[in-house]
Amino acid sequence: MVIMKSCSGINFEEFYQFLKVIAERRLLLVKKIGPGELQCSEDFGLGLQHTIFDISRIAEVLASVVVNPDFQRVDTSRFLPQPEDLLQQLQEALATTEPL
């Protein structure tokens, strides 16, 4: 993020939309099949471990973006889902996968 911002500036709205698209697609791949149990749809060629890894990286980046002072100045009222809500969804998916 620091390199992107220092080289050309970062458009936080576009960056959030980019993260959101990837996050939502990964969350769609992970399905709860019971308490504490997950199944991954392999229609896209991604296994459960790959999907979990992607979700963890997206959550890490999104957490950094949400606390960034420049991002906090962006009007997020029209973002759906809200960045904090998306981050919570990612963290909940990760919490379910921790035993794996």
Chimera marker file (.cmm) of the C-alpha trace (Angstrom):
<marker_set name="trace">
<marker id="1" x="0.000" y="0.000" z="0.000" r="1" g="1" b="0" radius="0.5"/>
<marker id="2" x="2.804" y="2.401" z="0.872" r="1" g="1" b="0" radius="0.5"/>
<marker id="3" x="4.531" y="1.765" z="-2.458" r="1" g="1" b="0" radius="0.5"/>
<marker id="4" x="1.295" y="2.237" z="-4.425" r="1" g="1" b="0" radius="0.5"/>
<marker id="5" x="0.529" y="5.483" z="-2.641" r="1" g="1" b="0" radius="0.5"/>
<marker id="6" x="4.030" y="6.902" z="-2.967" r="1" g="1" b="0" radius="0.5"/>
<marker id="7" x="4.319" y="6.082" z="-6.676" r="1" g="1" b="0" radius="0.5"/>
<marker id="8" x="0.985" y="7.192" z="-8.004" r="1" g="1" b="0" radius="0.5"/>
<marker id="9" x="-1.410" y="7.831" z="-5.172" r="1" g="1" b="0" radius="0.5"/>
<marker id="10" x="-4.123" y="5.384" z="-4.322" r="1" g="1" b="0" radius="0.5"/>
<marker id="11" x="-7.764" y="5.635" z="-5.181" r="1" g="1" b="0" radius="0.5"/>
<marker id="12" x="-9.232" y="4.060" z="-2.058" r="1" g="1" b="0" radius="0.5"/>
<marker id="13" x="-12.706" y="3.733" z="-3.567" r="1" g="1" b="0" radius="0.5"/>
<marker id="14" x="-11.411" y="1.673" z="-6.492" r="1" g="1" b="0" radius="0.5"/>
<marker id="15" x="-9.088" y="-0.321" z="-4.253" r="1" g="1" b="0" radius="0.5"/>
<marker id="16" x="-11.954" y="-1.188" z="-1.882" r="1" g="1" b="0" radius="0.5"/>
<marker id="17" x="-14.140" y="-2.258" z="-4.804" r="1" g="1" b="0" radius="0.5"/>
<marker id="18" x="-11.295" y="-4.471" z="-6.050" r="1" g="1" b="0" radius="0.5"/>
<marker id="19" x="-10.858" y="-6.100" z="-2.627" r="1" g="1" b="0" radius="0.5"/>
<marker id="20" x="-14.626" y="-6.485" z="-2.250" r="1" g="1" b="0" radius="0.5"/>
<marker id="21" x="-15.017" y="-8.372" z="-5.537" r="1" g="1" b="0" radius="0.5"/>
<marker id="22" x="-12.274" y="-10.840" z="-4.628" r="1" g="1" b="0" radius="0.5"/>
<marker id="23" x="-13.530" y="-11.203" z="-1.042" r="1" g="1" b="0" radius="0.5"/>
<marker id="24" x="-17.121" y="-11.869" z="-2.074" r="1" g="1" b="0" radius="0.5"/>
<marker id="25" x="-16.048" y="-14.479" z="-4.618" r="1" g="1" b="0" radius="0.5"/>
<marker id="26" x="-13.906" y="-16.273" z="-2.052" r="1" g="1" b="0" radius="0.5"/>
<marker id="27" x="-16.683" y="-16.140" z="0.539" r="1" g="1" b="0" radius="0.5"/>
<marker id="28" x="-19.075" y="-17.664" z="-2.002" r="1" g="1" b="0" radius="0.5"/>
<marker id="29" x="-16.700" y="-20.596" z="-2.419" r="1" g="1" b="0" radius="0.5"/>
<marker id="30" x="-16.746" y="-21.403" z="1.276" r="1" g="1" b="0" radius="0.5"/>
<marker id="31" x="-19.979" y="-22.956" z="2.473" r="1" g="1" b="0" radius="0.5"/>
<marker id="32" x="-20.918" y="-23.887" z="6.015" r="1" g="1" b="0" radius="0.5"/>
<marker id="33" x="-22.134" y="-27.474" z="6.139" r="1" g="1" b="0" radius="0.5"/>
<marker id="34" x="-22.502" y="-27.744" z="9.890" r="1" g="1" b="0" radius="0.5"/>
<marker id="35" x="-21.312" y="-26.214" z="13.145" r="1" g="1" b="0" radius="0.5"/>
<marker id="36" x="-17.607" y="-25.552" z="12.676" r="1" g="1" b="0" radius="0.5"/>
<marker id="37" x="-17.511" y="-27.432" z="9.366" r="1" g="1" b="0" radius="0.5"/>
<marker id="38" x="-16.813" y="-25.945" z="5.970" r="1" g="1" b="0" radius="0.5"/>
<marker id="39" x="-16.863" y="-27.179" z="2.440" r="1" g="1" b="0" radius="0.5"/>
<marker id="40" x="-15.295" y="-25.462" z="-0.537" r="1" g="1" b="0" radius="0.5"/>
<marker id="41" x="-16.856" y="-25.441" z="-3.972" r="1" g="1" b="0" radius="0.5"/>
<marker id="42" x="-14.043" y="-26.390" z="-6.326" r="1" g="1" b="0" radius="0.5"/>
<marker id="43" x="-15.871" y="-25.165" z="-9.421" r="1" g="1" b="0" radius="0.5"/>
<marker id="44" x="-13.242" y="-22.443" z="-9.823" r="1" g="1" b="0" radius="0.5"/>
<marker id="45" x="-10.235" y="-24.707" z="-9.324" r="1" g="1" b="0" radius="0.5"/>
<marker id="46" x="-9.501" y="-23.431" z="-5.818" r="1" g="1" b="0" radius="0.5"/>
<marker id="47" x="-9.274" y="-25.803" z="-2.918" r="1" g="1" b="0" radius="0.5"/>
<marker id="48" x="-10.328" y="-25.040" z="0.639" r="1" g="1" b="0" radius="0.5"/>
<marker id="49" x="-6.790" y="-24.227" z="1.818" r="1" g="1" b="0" radius="0.5"/>
<marker id="50" x="-6.212" y="-21.829" z="-1.097" r="1" g="1" b="0" radius="0.5"/>
<marker id="51" x="-9.525" y="-20.104" z="-0.451" r="1" g="1" b="0" radius="0.5"/>
<marker id="52" x="-8.795" y="-19.764" z="3.275" r="1" g="1" b="0" radius="0.5"/>
<marker id="53" x="-5.363" y="-18.325" z="2.494" r="1" g="1" b="0" radius="0.5"/>
<marker id="54" x="-6.897" y="-15.762" z="0.125" r="1" g="1" b="0" radius="0.5"/>
<marker id="55" x="-9.522" y="-14.784" z="2.699" r="1" g="1" b="0" radius="0.5"/>
<marker id="56" x="-6.859" y="-14.311" z="5.375" r="1" g="1" b="0" radius="0.5"/>
<marker id="57" x="-4.745" y="-12.068" z="3.118" r="1" g="1" b="0" radius="0.5"/>
<marker id="58" x="-7.761" y="-10.010" z="2.040" r="1" g="1" b="0" radius="0.5"/>
<marker id="59" x="-8.789" y="-9.575" z="5.688" r="1" g="1" b="0" radius="0.5"/>
<marker id="60" x="-5.272" y="-8.451" z="6.589" r="1" g="1" b="0" radius="0.5"/>
<marker id="61" x="-5.160" y="-5.880" z="3.774" r="1" g="1" b="0" radius="0.5"/>
<marker id="62" x="-8.708" y="-4.657" z="4.435" r="1" g="1" b="0" radius="0.5"/>
<marker id="63" x="-7.946" y="-4.234" z="8.144" r="1" g="1" b="0" radius="0.5"/>
<marker id="64" x="-4.982" y="-2.036" z="7.193" r="1" g="1" b="0" radius="0.5"/>
<marker id="65" x="-7.071" y="-0.019" z="4.757" r="1" g="1" b="0" radius="0.5"/>
<marker id="66" x="-9.904" y="0.574" z="7.246" r="1" g="1" b="0" radius="0.5"/>
<marker id="67" x="-7.565" y="2.148" z="9.830" r="1" g="1" b="0" radius="0.5"/>
<marker id="68" x="-5.677" y="4.227" z="7.275" r="1" g="1" b="0" radius="0.5"/>
<marker id="69" x="-6.260" y="7.950" z="7.968" r="1" g="1" b="0" radius="0.5"/>
<marker id="70" x="-6.639" y="8.717" z="4.253" r="1" g="1" b="0" radius="0.5"/>
<marker id="71" x="-9.266" y="6.007" z="3.844" r="1" g="1" b="0" radius="0.5"/>
<marker id="72" x="-11.160" y="7.331" z="6.847" r="1" g="1" b="0" radius="0.5"/>
<marker id="73" x="-11.677" y="10.583" z="4.936" r="1" g="1" b="0" radius="0.5"/>
<marker id="74" x="-13.397" y="8.697" z="2.080" r="1" g="1" b="0" radius="0.5"/>
<marker id="75" x="-17.202" y="8.783" z="2.089" r="1" g="1" b="0" radius="0.5"/>
<marker id="76" x="-18.021" y="5.087" z="2.518" r="1" g="1" b="0" radius="0.5"/>
<marker id="77" x="-21.750" y="5.590" z="3.033" r="1" g="1" b="0" radius="0.5"/>
<marker id="78" x="-22.526" y="4.204" z="-0.432" r="1" g="1" b="0" radius="0.5"/>
<marker id="79" x="-20.226" y="1.198" z="-0.155" r="1" g="1" b="0" radius="0.5"/>
<marker id="80" x="-22.143" y="-2.076" z="0.063" r="1" g="1" b="0" radius="0.5"/>
<marker id="81" x="-21.234" y="-3.880" z="2.159" r="1" g="1" b="0" radius="0.5"/>
<marker id="82" x="-19.587" y="-1.374" z="4.440" r="1" g="1" b="0" radius="0.5"/>
<marker id="83" x="-15.837" y="-2.038" z="4.807" r="1" g="1" b="0" radius="0.5"/>
<marker id="84" x="-16.196" y="-2.925" z="8.482" r="1" g="1" b="0" radius="0.5"/>
<marker id="85" x="-19.025" y="-5.369" z="7.685" r="1" g="1" b="0" radius="0.5"/>
<marker id="86" x="-16.994" y="-7.057" z="4.946" r="1" g="1" b="0" radius="0.5"/>
<marker id="87" x="-14.031" y="-7.315" z="7.298" r="1" g="1" b="0" radius="0.5"/>
<marker id="88" x="-16.284" y="-8.923" z="9.908" r="1" g="1" b="0" radius="0.5"/>
<marker id="89" x="-17.572" y="-11.459" z="7.354" r="1" g="1" b="0" radius="0.5"/>
<marker id="90" x="-14.000" y="-12.355" z="6.430" r="1" g="1" b="0" radius="0.5"/>
<marker id="91" x="-12.987" y="-12.694" z="10.090" r="1" g="1" b="0" radius="0.5"/>
<marker id="92" x="-16.023" y="-14.900" z="10.815" r="1" g="1" b="0" radius="0.5"/>
<marker id="93" x="-15.130" y="-17.160" z="7.902" r="1" g="1" b="0" radius="0.5"/>
<marker id="94" x="-11.571" y="-17.396" z="9.218" r="1" g="1" b="0" radius="0.5"/>
<marker id="95" x="-12.769" y="-18.142" z="12.746" r="1" g="1" b="0" radius="0.5"/>
<marker id="96" x="-14.770" y="-21.061" z="11.380" r="1" g="1" b="0" radius="0.5"/>
<marker id="97" x="-11.696" y="-22.397" z="9.585" r="1" g="1" b="0" radius="0.5"/>
<marker id="98" x="-9.205" y="-22.088" z="12.472" r="1" g="1" b="0" radius="0.5"/>
<marker id="99" x="-9.373" y="-25.788" z="13.400" r="1" g="1" b="0" radius="0.5"/>
<marker id="100" x="-8.337" y="-26.695" z="9.832" r="1" g="1" b="0" radius="0.5"/>
<link id1="1" id2="2" r="1" g="1" b="0" radius="0.2"/>
<link id1="2" id2="3" r="1" g="1" b="0" radius="0.2"/>
<link id1="3" id2="4" r="1" g="1" b="0" radius="0.2"/>
<link id1="4" id2="5" r="1" g="1" b="0" radius="0.2"/>
<link id1="5" id2="6" r="1" g="1" b="0" radius="0.2"/>
<link id1="6" id2="7" r="1" g="1" b="0" radius="0.2"/>
<link id1="7" id2="8" r="1" g="1" b="0" radius="0.2"/>
<link id1="8" id2="9" r="1" g="1" b="0" radius="0.2"/>
<link id1="9" id2="10" r="1" g="1" b="0" radius="0.2"/>
<link id1="10" id2="11" r="1" g="1" b="0" radius="0.2"/>
<link id1="11" id2="12" r="1" g="1" b="0" radius="0.2"/>
<link id1="12" id2="13" r="1" g="1" b="0" radius="0.2"/>
<link id1="13" id2="14" r="1" g="1" b="0" radius="0.2"/>
<link id1="14" id2="15" r="1" g="1" b="0" radius="0.2"/>
<link id1="15" id2="16" r="1" g="1" b="0" radius="0.2"/>
<link id1="16" id2="17" r="1" g="1" b="0" radius="0.2"/>
<link id1="17" id2="18" r="1" g="1" b="0" radius="0.2"/>
<link id1="18" id2="19" r="1" g="1" b="0" radius="0.2"/>
<link id1="19" id2="20" r="1" g="1" b="0" radius="0.2"/>
<link id1="20" id2="21" r="1" g="1" b="0" radius="0.2"/>
<link id1="21" id2="22" r="1" g="1" b="0" radius="0.2"/>
<link id1="22" id2="23" r="1" g="1" b="0" radius="0.2"/>
<link id1="23" id2="24" r="1" g="1" b="0" radius="0.2"/>
<link id1="24" id2="25" r="1" g="1" b="0" radius="0.2"/>
<link id1="25" id2="26" r="1" g="1" b="0" radius="0.2"/>
<link id1="26" id2="27" r="1" g="1" b="0" radius="0.2"/>
<link id1="27" id2="28" r="1" g="1" b="0" radius="0.2"/>
<link id1="28" id2="29" r="1" g="1" b="0" radius="0.2"/>
<link id1="29" id2="30" r="1" g="1" b="0" radius="0.2"/>
<link id1="30" id2="31" r="1" g="1" b="0" radius="0.2"/>
<link id1="31" id2="32" r="1" g="1" b="0" radius="0.2"/>
<link id1="32" id2="33" r="1" g="1" b="0" radius="0.2"/>
<link id1="33" id2="34" r="1" g="1" b="0" radius="0.2"/>
<link id1="34" id2="35" r="1" g="1" b="0" radius="0.2"/>
<link id1="35" id2="36" r="1" g="1" b="0" radius="0.2"/>
<link id1="36" id2="37" r="1" g="1" b="0" radius="0.2"/>
<link id1="37" id2="38" r="1" g="1" b="0" radius="0.2"/>
<link id1="38" id2="39" r="1" g="1" b="0" radius="0.2"/>
<link id1="39" id2="40" r="1" g="1" b="0" radius="0.2"/>
<link id1="40" id2="41" r="1" g="1" b="0" radius="0.2"/>
<link id1="41" id2="42" r="1" g="1" b="0" radius="0.2"/>
<link id1="42" id2="43" r="1" g="1" b="0" radius="0.2"/>
<link id1="43" id2="44" r="1" g="1" b="0" radius="0.2"/>
<link id1="44" id2="45" r="1" g="1" b="0" radius="0.2"/>
<link id1="45" id2="46" r="1" g="1" b="0" radius="0.2"/>
<link id1="46" id2="47" r="1" g="1" b="0" radius="0.2"/>
<link id1="47" id2="48" r="1" g="1" b="0" radius="0.2"/>
<link id1="48" id2="49" r="1" g="1" b="0" radius="0.2"/>
<link id1="49" id2="50" r="1" g="1" b="0" radius="0.2"/>
<link id1="50" id2="51" r="1" g="1" b="0" radius="0.2"/>
<link id1="51" id2="52" r="1" g="1" b="0" radius="0.2"/>
<link id1="52" id2="53" r="1" g="1" b="0" radius="0.2"/>
<link id1="53" id2="54" r="1" g="1" b="0" radius="0.2"/>
<link id1="54" id2="55" r="1" g="1" b="0" radius="0.2"/>
<link id1="55" id2="56" r="1" g="1" b="0" radius="0.2"/>
<link id1="56" id2="57" r="1" g="1" b="0" radius="0.2"/>
<link id1="57" id2="58" r="1" g="1" b="0" radius="0.2"/>
<link id1="58" id2="59" r="1" g="1" b="0" radius="0.2"/>
<link id1="59" id2="60" r="1" g="1" b="0" radius="0.2"/>
<link id1="60" id2="61" r="1" g="1" b="0" radius="0.2"/>
<link id1="61" id2="62" r="1" g="1" b="0" radius="0.2"/>
<link id1="62" id2="63" r="1" g="1" b="0" radius="0.2"/>
<link id1="63" id2="64" r="1" g="1" b="0" radius="0.2"/>
<link id1="64" id2="65" r="1" g="1" b="0" radius="0.2"/>
<link id1="65" id2="66" r="1" g="1" b="0" radius="0.2"/>
<link id1="66" id2="67" r="1" g="1" b="0" radius="0.2"/>
<link id1="67" id2="68" r="1" g="1" b="0" radius="0.2"/>
<link id1="68" id2="69" r="1" g="1" b="0" radius="0.2"/>
<link id1="69" id2="70" r="1" g="1" b="0" radius="0.2"/>
<link id1="70" id2="71" r="1" g="1" b="0" radius="0.2"/>
<link id1="71" id2="72" r="1" g="1" b="0" radius="0.2"/>
<link id1="72" id2="73" r="1" g="1" b="0" radius="0.2"/>
<link id1="73" id2="74" r="1" g="1" b="0" radius="0.2"/>
<link id1="74" id2="75" r="1" g="1" b="0" radius="0.2"/>
<link id1="75" id2="76" r="1" g="1" b="0" radius="0.2"/>
<link id1="76" id2="77" r="1" g="1" b="0" radius="0.2"/>
<link id1="77" id2="78" r="1" g="1" b="0" radius="0.2"/>
<link id1="78" id2="79" r="1" g="1" b="0" radius="0.2"/>
<link id1="79" id2="80" r="1" g="1" b="0" radius="0.2"/>
<link id1="80" id2="81" r="1" g="1" b="0" radius="0.2"/>
<link id1="81" id2="82" r="1" g="1" b="0" radius="0.2"/>
<link id1="82" id2="83" r="1" g="1" b="0" radius="0.2"/>
<link id1="83" id2="84" r="1" g="1" b="0" radius="0.2"/>
<link id1="84" id2="85" r="1" g="1" b="0" radius="0.2"/>
<link id1="85" id2="86" r="1" g="1" b="0" radius="0.2"/>
<link id1="86" id2="87" r="1" g="1" b="0" radius="0.2"/>
<link id1="87" id2="88" r="1" g="1" b="0" radius="0.2"/>
<link id1="88" id2="89" r="1" g="1" b="0" radius="0.2"/>
<link id1="89" id2="90" r="1" g="1" b="0" radius="0.2"/>
<link id1="90" id2="91" r="1" g="1" b="0" radius="0.2"/>
<link id1="91" id2="92" r="1" g="1" b="0" radius="0.2"/>
<link id1="92" id2="93" r="1" g="1" b="0" radius="0.2"/>
<link id1="93" id2="94" r="1" g="1" b="0" radius="0.2"/>
<link id1="94" id2="95" r="1" g="1" b="0" radius="0.2"/>
<link id1="95" id2="96" r="1" g="1" b="0" radius="0.2"/>
<link id1="96" id2="97" r="1" g="1" b="0" radius="0.2"/>
<link id1="97" id2="98" r="1" g="1" b="0" radius="0.2"/>
<link id1="98" id2="99" r="1" g="1" b="0" radius="0.2"/>
<link id1="99" id2="100" r="1" g="1" b="0" radius="0.2"/>
</marker_set>
